[in-house]
Amino acid sequence: MTRKYQRQQGVELSAEQEELAQRIYQRLRSKMDEELLAMVRLMASKADHEIFGPGEFELHDKLNDVGATILEESANERSKKGVLR
């Protein structure tokens, strides 16, 4: 029987998928910590009236960049195993 892994977001993964997820996570962890700190600093730098509106949109842009980084790393990790993008 194939063991399934269920994580915080309710995504059920096979053992192989969980292994892939963990490899990607380990590769991205320090970079994502830096990005998270940069986002928190961005929001801390905003005046109360700037949190929503300008600050919100700047944060949204940074989150999109993080998502793009995750997509790129996921594709790179899969291509190492011969799975084409």
C-alpha positions as CSV (number, residue, x, y, z in Angstrom):
1,M,0.0,0.0,0.0
2,T,1.3,3.5,-0.9
3,R,1.7,5.7,2.1
4,K,0.1,9.1,1.7
5,Y,1.3,12.3,3.3
6,Q,-1.2,15.0,4.2
7,R,0.1,18.4,5.1
8,Q,-1.3,21.7,6.4
9,Q,-3.2,22.7,3.3
10,G,-4.9,19.3,3.0
11,V,-2.8,18.3,0.0
12,E,-2.4,14.5,-0.1
13,L,1.0,13.4,-1.4
14,S,2.5,10.1,-2.2
15,A,5.9,9.2,-0.6
16,E,7.7,10.2,-3.9
17,Q,5.8,13.5,-4.0
18,E,6.6,14.3,-0.4
19,E,10.3,13.6,-1.1
20,L,10.2,16.0,-4.0
21,A,8.4,18.6,-1.8
22,Q,11.0,18.2,0.9
23,R,13.9,18.6,-1.5
24,I,12.4,21.8,-3.0
25,Y,11.7,23.1,0.5
26,Q,15.3,22.5,1.7
27,R,16.7,24.3,-1.4
28,L,14.4,27.3,-0.9
29,R,14.3,27.6,2.9
30,S,17.0,30.1,3.4
31,K,16.0,32.2,0.4
32,M,12.4,32.2,1.6
33,D,13.5,33.2,5.1
34,E,15.3,36.2,3.6
35,E,12.2,37.1,1.4
36,L,9.9,36.8,4.4
37,L,12.1,39.1,6.5
38,A,12.2,41.6,3.6
39,M,8.3,41.5,3.3
40,V,7.9,42.0,7.1
41,R,10.4,44.9,7.0
42,L,8.5,46.4,4.1
43,M,5.3,46.4,6.1
44,A,7.0,47.7,9.2
45,S,8.3,50.6,7.2
46,K,4.8,51.7,6.2
47,A,2.9,54.4,8.0
48,D,-0.6,53.3,9.3
49,H,-2.3,54.9,6.3
50,E,0.1,53.1,3.8
51,I,-0.5,49.5,5.0
52,F,-3.5,49.1,2.8
53,G,-3.3,50.4,-0.7
54,P,0.4,51.1,-1.6
55,G,1.9,48.7,1.0
56,E,-0.6,46.0,0.2
57,F,0.2,46.2,-3.5
58,E,4.0,46.1,-2.9
59,L,3.5,43.1,-0.7
60,H,1.4,41.4,-3.3
61,D,4.1,42.0,-5.9
62,K,6.7,40.4,-3.6
63,L,4.4,37.4,-2.9
64,N,4.1,36.9,-6.7
65,D,7.9,36.9,-7.0
66,V,8.1,34.3,-4.2
67,G,5.5,32.2,-6.1
68,A,7.6,32.5,-9.3
69,T,10.7,31.4,-7.5
70,I,8.9,28.3,-6.1
71,L,7.6,27.5,-9.6
72,E,11.0,27.8,-11.1
73,E,12.7,25.6,-8.4
74,S,9.9,23.0,-8.8
75,A,10.5,22.8,-12.5
76,N,14.2,22.7,-12.1
77,E,14.0,19.9,-9.5
78,R,11.7,17.8,-11.8
79,S,13.9,18.3,-14.8
80,K,16.8,16.8,-12.9
81,K,14.7,13.5,-12.9
82,G,14.1,13.7,-16.6
83,V,10.6,15.2,-16.4
84,L,10.3,17.8,-19.1
85,R,8.9,21.2,-18.4
